[in-house]
Amino acid sequence: MTPEEMEAAIVANLQEKTGKALEEWFEVLRASGLSDKRAQKEVLKKVHGVGHFQAQTIVKLHAQRLAAS
């Protein structure tokens, strides 16, 4: 499985595995007020119980979204 395929699989399974879809996790990050990627990942993992690779993917895609807007 390529890294791109792994990322797509993580995103596809977020709702089932975490109870929230990607856009809902983006809202969690916005509401946190944090801009540091490491701090965002820690909040997702420690406060919300998200797995490491899930948190990494959410934060990466959120940063890409912000950069594109």
Secondary structure, 3 states (H helix, E strand, C coil): CCHHHHHHHHHHHHHHHHCCCHHHHHHHHHHHCCCCHHHHHHHHHHHCCCCHHHHHHHHHHHHHHHHHC
